Amino acid sequence: MNNYTNDNTARRYKAHVSVLGTTQMHLRNPYVVAWWSAAFPGFGHLLLSKYIRGYLLFIWEVIVNIMANVNLAMIYSFQGNIEMAKSVLDTRWLLIYIPVYIFAIWDSYRTTVDMNKVFLLADRENHRFNSFSISPIEINYLDKREPWLSVIWSLFMPGLGQLYIHRILTAAFVVIWSVIFFYFSHALEAVNLLFLGETQQATAVLSPEWLLFFPSLYGFSVFDSYTVTVENNKLYEKEQNDYLREHFQNPSFRIRKGQKVK
């Protein structure tokens, strides 16, 4: 149940509040979104709330990356062992990897440019949207939250920052894949061995090709939770201003240029 149902009298809506989260359009830097797609295909689309494309590209990246030994080759190249890096690469998978990787960057950039244009039109139209949603399984509503808390929870565990701001779809996806990466990389096992003082064994037990996924995953979780919290706060303030102006401000009230409000 929502406090407002779209009646399709507007051509564009700039936000929608549902039990699965708050989806909104706002201005984004296309280069930043494209950079996240370059860091990990799928992340750029998840920033845009393009979930299906984002999920497909993310899963594709994990599968093809592991099969082509891309991360393993990167580790060898970081160590200066170029010949070993070239020998571990599986060209049968690598030639599939490259075009889709480029597509993810291009498509996220193109989509961001288009969505910025749509947002400007939707913001000018400024049509009403629902700000409260309740169902038997969940409640969601517009409110203000602390961006720094989103960052802290994301650092504890990727996905918790999104859960804090009720970004359920992204939170569930990131948490599930975090568990998968933790398991196959043996990262927590290595941490436990470090606490026991077994440094060499902790290093030996790690699976570096899975471990290399973590910088992008943590970085995305922090960046996404922080920026969405900031934008949700702006949306909340704008919705409150519009509501108060519509219901409590005298229609004849005008502020002239240079006039001070008492």
C-alpha positions as a LaTeX table, in Angstrom:
\begin{tabular}{lrrr}
\hline
Residue & $x$ (\AA) & $y$ (\AA) & $z$ (\AA) \\
\hline
Met1 & 0.00 & 0.00 & 0.00 \\
Asn2 & 1.37 & 3.40 & $-1.03$ \\
Asn3 & 0.43 & 6.89 & 0.09 \\
Tyr4 & 0.20 & 7.87 & $-3.58$ \\
Thr5 & $-0.40$ & 5.91 & $-6.77$ \\
Asn6 & 1.00 & 7.14 & $-10.07$ \\
Asp7 & $-1.90$ & 8.13 & $-12.31$ \\
Asn8 & 0.23 & 8.38 & $-15.46$ \\
Thr9 & $-0.64$ & 12.05 & $-15.92$ \\
Ala10 & 3.08 & 12.80 & $-15.90$ \\
Arg11 & 5.39 & 11.78 & $-18.70$ \\
Arg12 & 8.24 & 11.22 & $-16.24$ \\
Tyr13 & 8.60 & 10.49 & $-12.52$ \\
Lys14 & 11.88 & 11.28 & $-10.82$ \\
Ala15 & 11.48 & 8.85 & $-7.91$ \\
His16 & 9.58 & 5.83 & $-6.68$ \\
Val17 & 9.39 & 4.42 & $-3.15$ \\
Ser18 & 8.62 & 0.70 & $-2.84$ \\
Val19 & 9.14 & $-2.00$ & $-0.23$ \\
Leu20 & 12.31 & $-3.02$ & $-2.09$ \\
Gly21 & 13.87 & 0.43 & $-1.91$ \\
Thr22 & 13.84 & 4.02 & $-3.06$ \\
Thr23 & 14.64 & 4.40 & $-6.74$ \\
Gln24 & 15.34 & 7.88 & $-7.98$ \\
Met25 & 16.85 & 9.76 & $-10.88$ \\
His26 & 19.44 & 12.43 & $-10.24$ \\
Leu27 & 22.39 & 13.98 & $-12.03$ \\
Arg28 & 25.42 & 11.70 & $-12.24$ \\
Asn29 & 28.88 & 12.09 & $-13.72$ \\
Pro30 & 29.03 & 9.78 & $-16.77$ \\
Tyr31 & 32.80 & 9.38 & $-16.41$ \\
Val32 & 32.46 & 8.20 & $-12.80$ \\
Val33 & 29.82 & 5.64 & $-13.76$ \\
Ala34 & 31.95 & 4.45 & $-16.70$ \\
Trp35 & 34.94 & 4.16 & $-14.36$ \\
Trp36 & 33.02 & 1.83 & $-12.06$ \\
Ser37 & 32.08 & $-0.30$ & $-15.06$ \\
Ala38 & 35.78 & $-0.46$ & $-15.91$ \\
Ala39 & 36.62 & $-1.43$ & $-12.32$ \\
Phe40 & 34.02 & $-4.21$ & $-12.38$ \\
Pro41 & 31.45 & $-4.66$ & $-15.17$ \\
Gly42 & 27.95 & $-4.34$ & $-13.74$ \\
Phe43 & 28.77 & $-1.83$ & $-11.01$ \\
Gly44 & 28.11 & 1.15 & $-13.28$ \\
His45 & 24.64 & $-0.17$ & $-14.10$ \\
Leu46 & 23.87 & $-0.93$ & $-10.44$ \\
Leu47 & 24.67 & 2.71 & $-9.63$ \\
Leu48 & 21.97 & 3.64 & $-12.16$ \\
Ser49 & 19.50 & 1.12 & $-10.64$ \\
Lys50 & 19.68 & $-0.86$ & $-13.89$ \\
Tyr51 & 19.55 & $-4.11$ & $-11.95$ \\
Ile52 & 19.02 & $-6.74$ & $-14.65$ \\
Arg53 & 21.85 & $-5.47$ & $-16.82$ \\
Gly54 & 24.02 & $-4.96$ & $-13.76$ \\
Tyr55 & 23.44 & $-8.47$ & $-12.43$ \\
Leu56 & 24.10 & $-10.09$ & $-15.81$ \\
Leu57 & 27.33 & $-8.18$ & $-16.39$ \\
Phe58 & 28.55 & $-8.81$ & $-12.84$ \\
Ile59 & 27.96 & $-12.58$ & $-13.04$ \\
Trp60 & 29.51 & $-12.64$ & $-16.51$ \\
Glu61 & 32.60 & $-10.85$ & $-15.17$ \\
Val62 & 33.10 & $-13.35$ & $-12.33$ \\
Ile63 & 32.65 & $-16.45$ & $-14.51$ \\
Val64 & 34.69 & $-15.34$ & $-17.52$ \\
Asn65 & 37.38 & $-13.69$ & $-15.39$ \\
Ile66 & 37.98 & $-16.91$ & $-13.46$ \\
Met67 & 37.86 & $-19.11$ & $-16.56$ \\
Ala68 & 40.24 & $-16.84$ & $-18.49$ \\
Asn69 & 42.55 & $-16.44$ & $-15.45$ \\
Val70 & 42.48 & $-12.64$ & $-15.84$ \\
Asn71 & 43.00 & $-11.90$ & $-12.13$ \\
Leu72 & 45.76 & $-14.50$ & $-11.92$ \\
Ala73 & 47.52 & $-12.94$ & $-14.90$ \\
Met74 & 47.19 & $-9.50$ & $-13.28$ \\
Ile75 & 48.86 & $-10.80$ & $-10.10$ \\
Tyr76 & 51.79 & $-12.21$ & $-12.07$ \\
Ser77 & 52.12 & $-8.94$ & $-13.99$ \\
Phe78 & 52.16 & $-6.98$ & $-10.71$ \\
Gln79 & 55.07 & $-9.20$ & $-9.67$ \\
Gly80 & 56.88 & $-8.45$ & $-12.92$ \\
Asn81 & 56.50 & $-12.00$ & $-14.20$ \\
Ile82 & 55.11 & $-11.10$ & $-17.63$ \\
Glu83 & 55.87 & $-14.45$ & $-19.26$ \\
Met84 & 53.95 & $-16.32$ & $-16.56$ \\
Ala85 & 51.06 & $-13.85$ & $-16.91$ \\
Lys86 & 50.85 & $-14.54$ & $-20.64$ \\
Ser87 & 51.06 & $-18.29$ & $-20.18$ \\
Val88 & 48.15 & $-18.56$ & $-17.70$ \\
Leu89 & 45.71 & $-16.60$ & $-19.84$ \\
Asp90 & 43.13 & $-18.74$ & $-21.63$ \\
Thr91 & 42.53 & $-17.01$ & $-24.97$ \\
Arg92 & 39.38 & $-19.03$ & $-25.60$ \\
Trp93 & 37.72 & $-17.12$ & $-22.76$ \\
Leu94 & 39.76 & $-13.91$ & $-23.05$ \\
Leu95 & 38.44 & $-13.11$ & $-26.52$ \\
Ile96 & 34.91 & $-13.30$ & $-25.10$ \\
Tyr97 & 35.90 & $-11.12$ & $-22.16$ \\
Ile98 & 37.19 & $-8.09$ & $-24.06$ \\
Pro99 & 34.13 & $-7.03$ & $-26.17$ \\
Val100 & 31.65 & $-7.41$ & $-23.30$ \\
Tyr101 & 34.00 & $-5.49$ & $-20.98$ \\
Ile102 & 34.12 & $-2.59$ & $-23.46$ \\
Phe103 & 30.33 & $-2.75$ & $-23.94$ \\
Ala104 & 29.76 & $-2.44$ & $-20.17$ \\
Ile105 & 31.82 & 0.77 & $-20.05$ \\
Trp106 & 30.21 & 2.27 & $-23.16$ \\
Asp107 & 26.64 & 1.35 & $-22.22$ \\
Ser108 & 26.89 & 2.69 & $-18.67$ \\
Tyr109 & 28.30 & 5.98 & $-20.00$ \\
Arg110 & 25.60 & 6.27 & $-22.68$ \\
Thr111 & 22.82 & 5.40 & $-20.23$ \\
Thr112 & 24.05 & 7.97 & $-17.70$ \\
Val113 & 24.00 & 10.74 & $-20.31$ \\
Asp114 & 20.44 & 9.80 & $-21.32$ \\
Met115 & 19.20 & 9.52 & $-17.73$ \\
Asn116 & 20.65 & 12.95 & $-16.89$ \\
Lys117 & 18.57 & 14.44 & $-19.69$ \\
Val118 & 15.44 & 12.61 & $-18.50$ \\
Phe119 & 16.05 & 13.78 & $-14.93$ \\
Leu120 & 16.22 & 17.44 & $-15.99$ \\
Leu121 & 12.85 & 17.08 & $-17.72$ \\
Ala122 & 11.31 & 15.18 & $-14.79$ \\
Asp123 & 12.64 & 17.72 & $-12.31$ \\
Arg124 & 11.13 & 20.57 & $-14.31$ \\
Glu125 & 7.78 & 18.75 & $-14.46$ \\
Asn126 & 8.10 & 18.01 & $-10.72$ \\
His127 & 5.22 & 15.54 & $-10.59$ \\
Arg128 & 4.18 & 14.08 & $-7.27$ \\
Phe129 & 5.43 & 10.58 & $-6.31$ \\
Asn130 & 4.76 & 8.21 & $-3.43$ \\
Ser131 & 6.91 & 8.71 & $-0.32$ \\
Phe132 & 5.59 & 5.87 & 1.86 \\
Ser133 & 5.08 & 2.18 & 1.09 \\
Ile134 & 3.89 & $-0.59$ & 3.39 \\
Ser135 & 3.24 & $-4.29$ & 2.78 \\
Pro136 & 2.96 & $-7.45$ & 4.90 \\
Ile137 & 6.70 & $-8.07$ & 4.50 \\
Glu138 & 8.31 & $-4.62$ & 4.66 \\
Ile139 & 7.91 & $-0.86$ & 5.20 \\
Asn140 & 9.82 & 1.85 & 3.37 \\
Tyr141 & 9.55 & 5.62 & 3.51 \\
Leu142 & 11.55 & 8.72 & 2.72 \\
Asp143 & 13.67 & 9.95 & 5.60 \\
Lys144 & 17.12 & 11.40 & 6.31 \\
Arg145 & 20.04 & 9.19 & 7.28 \\
Glu146 & 23.72 & 9.70 & 8.02 \\
Pro147 & 26.05 & 9.15 & 5.03 \\
Trp148 & 29.02 & 8.35 & 7.30 \\
Leu149 & 27.07 & 5.49 & 8.88 \\
Ser150 & 26.52 & 4.02 & 5.42 \\
Val151 & 30.28 & 4.11 & 4.88 \\
Ile152 & 31.08 & 2.47 & 8.23 \\
Trp153 & 28.60 & $-0.37$ & 7.76 \\
Ser154 & 29.88 & $-0.96$ & 4.21 \\
Leu155 & 33.44 & $-1.24$ & 5.55 \\
Phe156 & 32.34 & $-3.84$ & 8.10 \\
Met157 & 30.66 & $-5.95$ & 5.40 \\
Pro158 & 29.86 & $-5.02$ & 1.80 \\
Gly159 & 26.10 & $-4.65$ & 1.41 \\
Leu160 & 25.30 & $-3.54$ & 4.97 \\
Gly161 & 25.48 & 0.12 & 3.94 \\
Gln162 & 22.87 & $-0.53$ & 1.26 \\
Leu163 & 20.75 & $-2.42$ & 3.79 \\
Tyr164 & 20.95 & 0.58 & 6.14 \\
Ile165 & 19.44 & 2.85 & 3.49 \\
His166 & 16.87 & 0.24 & 2.40 \\
Arg167 & 18.47 & $-0.52$ & $-0.97$ \\
Ile168 & 17.32 & $-4.12$ & $-0.71$ \\
Leu169 & 18.07 & $-5.47$ & $-4.19$ \\
Thr170 & 21.63 & $-4.17$ & $-4.27$ \\
Ala171 & 22.21 & $-5.13$ & $-0.62$ \\
Ala172 & 21.11 & $-8.73$ & $-1.14$ \\
Phe173 & 23.18 & $-9.09$ & $-4.31$ \\
Val174 & 26.35 & $-7.61$ & $-2.78$ \\
Val175 & 26.05 & $-9.60$ & 0.47 \\
Ile176 & 25.57 & $-12.91$ & $-1.37$ \\
Trp177 & 28.58 & $-12.32$ & $-3.59$ \\
Ser178 & 30.64 & $-11.12$ & $-0.63$ \\
Val179 & 30.02 & $-14.47$ & 1.04 \\
Ile180 & 31.02 & $-16.28$ & $-2.17$ \\
Phe181 & 34.22 & $-14.26$ & $-2.47$ \\
Phe182 & 35.08 & $-14.74$ & 1.21 \\
Tyr183 & 34.59 & $-18.50$ & 0.87 \\
Phe184 & 36.60 & $-19.10$ & $-2.30$ \\
Ser185 & 39.38 & $-16.64$ & $-1.41$ \\
His186 & 39.82 & $-18.16$ & 2.08 \\
Ala187 & 40.15 & $-14.57$ & 3.33 \\
Leu188 & 38.56 & $-15.18$ & 6.73 \\
Glu189 & 40.62 & $-18.33$ & 7.20 \\
Ala190 & 43.74 & $-16.27$ & 6.53 \\
Val191 & 42.64 & $-13.62$ & 9.03 \\
Asn192 & 42.14 & $-16.30$ & 11.67 \\
Leu193 & 45.65 & $-17.66$ & 11.01 \\
Leu194 & 47.09 & $-14.15$ & 11.29 \\
Phe195 & 45.56 & $-13.78$ & 14.74 \\
Leu196 & 47.28 & $-17.04$ & 15.67 \\
Gly197 & 50.60 & $-15.69$ & 14.39 \\
Glu198 & 50.78 & $-18.09$ & 11.43 \\
Thr199 & 51.80 & $-15.51$ & 8.82 \\
Gln200 & 53.26 & $-17.87$ & 6.21 \\
Gln201 & 50.34 & $-20.27$ & 6.46 \\
Ala202 & 47.88 & $-17.37$ & 6.20 \\
Thr203 & 49.53 & $-16.26$ & 2.97 \\
Ala204 & 49.67 & $-19.78$ & 1.57 \\
Val205 & 45.99 & $-20.49$ & 2.18 \\
Leu206 & 44.79 & $-17.44$ & 0.22 \\
Ser207 & 43.38 & $-17.77$ & $-3.29$ \\
Pro208 & 44.65 & $-14.55$ & $-4.92$ \\
Glu209 & 42.44 & $-14.66$ & $-8.01$ \\
Trp210 & 39.32 & $-14.56$ & $-5.80$ \\
Leu211 & 40.88 & $-12.14$ & $-3.33$ \\
Leu212 & 41.45 & $-9.61$ & $-6.10$ \\
Phe213 & 37.68 & $-9.11$ & $-6.42$ \\
Phe214 & 37.48 & $-7.49$ & $-2.98$ \\
Pro215 & 38.95 & $-4.01$ & $-3.68$ \\
Ser216 & 36.28 & $-3.32$ & $-6.29$ \\
Leu217 & 33.52 & $-4.86$ & $-4.18$ \\
Tyr218 & 34.38 & $-2.87$ & $-1.05$ \\
Gly219 & 34.96 & 0.33 & $-3.03$ \\
Phe220 & 31.63 & 0.04 & $-4.81$ \\
Ser221 & 29.74 & $-0.75$ & $-1.61$ \\
Val222 & 31.17 & 2.33 & 0.13 \\
Phe223 & 30.71 & 4.67 & $-2.83$ \\
Asp224 & 27.18 & 3.52 & $-3.69$ \\
Ser225 & 25.86 & 3.59 & $-0.11$ \\
Tyr226 & 27.35 & 7.04 & 0.54 \\
Thr227 & 26.13 & 8.71 & $-2.67$ \\
Val228 & 22.65 & 7.17 & $-2.47$ \\
Thr229 & 22.29 & 8.30 & 1.16 \\
Val230 & 23.20 & 11.87 & 0.17 \\
Glu231 & 20.79 & 11.84 & $-2.78$ \\
Asn232 & 17.98 & 10.29 & $-0.70$ \\
Asn233 & 18.44 & 13.07 & 1.86 \\
Lys234 & 18.12 & 15.67 & $-0.91$ \\
Leu235 & 15.01 & 13.93 & $-2.23$ \\
Tyr236 & 13.48 & 13.89 & 1.27 \\
Glu237 & 14.08 & 17.62 & 1.73 \\
Lys238 & 12.67 & 18.43 & $-1.70$ \\
Glu239 & 9.54 & 16.31 & $-1.10$ \\
Gln240 & 9.00 & 17.93 & 2.31 \\
Asn241 & 9.41 & 21.43 & 0.85 \\
Asp242 & 6.93 & 20.69 & $-1.91$ \\
Tyr243 & 4.39 & 19.22 & 0.53 \\
Leu244 & 4.60 & 22.13 & 2.99 \\
Arg245 & 4.40 & 24.68 & 0.19 \\
Glu246 & 1.35 & 22.98 & $-1.33$ \\
His247 & $-0.62$ & 22.49 & 1.90 \\
Phe248 & 0.42 & 25.33 & 4.19 \\
Gln249 & 1.73 & 28.22 & 2.12 \\
Asn250 & $-0.73$ & 30.89 & 0.99 \\
Pro251 & $-1.02$ & 30.71 & $-2.82$ \\
Ser252 & $-0.66$ & 34.49 & $-3.02$ \\
Phe253 & 2.59 & 34.47 & $-1.02$ \\
Arg254 & 5.52 & 35.72 & $-3.04$ \\
Ile255 & 9.05 & 36.73 & $-2.12$ \\
Arg256 & 10.20 & 39.74 & $-4.08$ \\
Lys257 & 13.78 & 40.16 & $-5.12$ \\
Gly258 & 15.73 & 41.78 & $-2.31$ \\
Gln259 & 12.92 & 41.25 & 0.24 \\
Lys260 & 13.92 & 39.79 & 3.61 \\
Val261 & 11.82 & 36.98 & 5.09 \\
Lys262 & 10.92 & 37.69 & 8.75 \\
\hline
\end{tabular}
